[in-house]
Amino acid sequence: MKIDKFHSNFQLNEVSFASVDEILSYASRFSDEIYPFLESWFSADAFITVKTSGSTGVPKNIKLHKKQMINSALATGSFFDLKENTTALLCLPTEYIAGKMMLIRALTLGWHLDMAAPSSYPLRGIKKQYDFSAMVPLQLENSIKSLNLIKKLIVGGGVVSSQLQDKIQASNCSVFATYGMTETITHIAVKRLNSFSSLQNNNSNESFQKDFYQTLPNVEIYKDVRNCLVIKAPKVSNEVIFTNDMIHLVSDDQFEWLGRLDNVINSGGVKLHPEKIEEKLSKIISKRFFVAGISDDKLGQKLVLMIEQPFASLDEEVALKLKIKQLKSLTKFEIPKEIYFVASFIDTETNKIQRAKTLGLLK
């Protein structure tokens, strides 16, 4: 499938192009990273090879059909009402699918796309206003004061903590968490994170409910016998995708994400979802942390709290335990039995915590 067309309104860093050759020539001078991707995109091959993040397993290369990547771009444009001449900021690495899709959306929909070097502080030095951008939670955390520069922002690649959600409630920027994976060509569902009082408008796509993900167009969802999400999205995937994400199915197009089946802890016969517990604990813990289950003779697994911190005094640990016990949102089963402090977590290439390997540091 040779793609020799792009939207006539497409701009990259305020530069317009009359041909594919002009785009490739500019990219070759501008970026060693995007040039080979764009060269592959405009080639006769029907597929693009991309690398998964490795957050749910070993990173691997997979092939995505170009037509389905275009379909994904069209779905995002339709859902968020991002038409031609949309101004957008690309501040994610183009090595992975999230960054690549920002380019494909711009090429397909006729956006005016500016590229910023991937950074933990993506809006530092930015004065221009944008209609749309995509970030990871750390970038959002470091951009709170400048969020008014962006009208709509999607956040993926990790969970947005309760503390961080609290910080964005007063922002004029509409912030959305995304659900998706490389195999679904980024997001197939989004969840609004702020400005819930302003949802009553004329856009029918704005029918969001707090805590629930809303699917994009042409996405069918249901759950299997494990209570895990199943995705049927023929526009972006030829196969039905059986995930390990446990959900509460709210409706035909909405779901609540409970956590990974792989991470579920069976403690004395009680099943605990670490991600839900972490959401509650994030209100009182500012450092990076996670909860997990470790072997216990009595309970089978006991719940422990891992905090990325080189050292904690006894007084500090006692004070934290008291705060946790006083947290009314936690049930008695969700209170960690032990707290461990680790100097540095083990991460994937995309800075996602590798829970099992980090737990191995305790041995």
Beta strands, then each sheet from edge to edge (+ up, - down):
strand 1: 11-12
strand 2: 15-16
strand 3: 47-51
strand 4: 61-65
strand 5: 87-90
strand 6: 112-115
strand 7: 130-135
strand 8: 150-155
strand 9: 174-181
strand 10: 186-192
strand 11: 213-215
strand 12: 220-223
strand 13: 228-232
strand 14: 241-251
strand 15: 254-260
strand 16: 265-267
strand 17: 270-272
strand 18: 289-296
strand 19: 300-308
strand 20: 338-342
sheet 1: 2+ 1- 6- 5- 7- 8- 9- 10+ 11- 15+ 14- 13+ 12-
sheet 2: 3+ 4-
sheet 3: 16+ 17-
sheet 4: 18+ 19- 20-
end
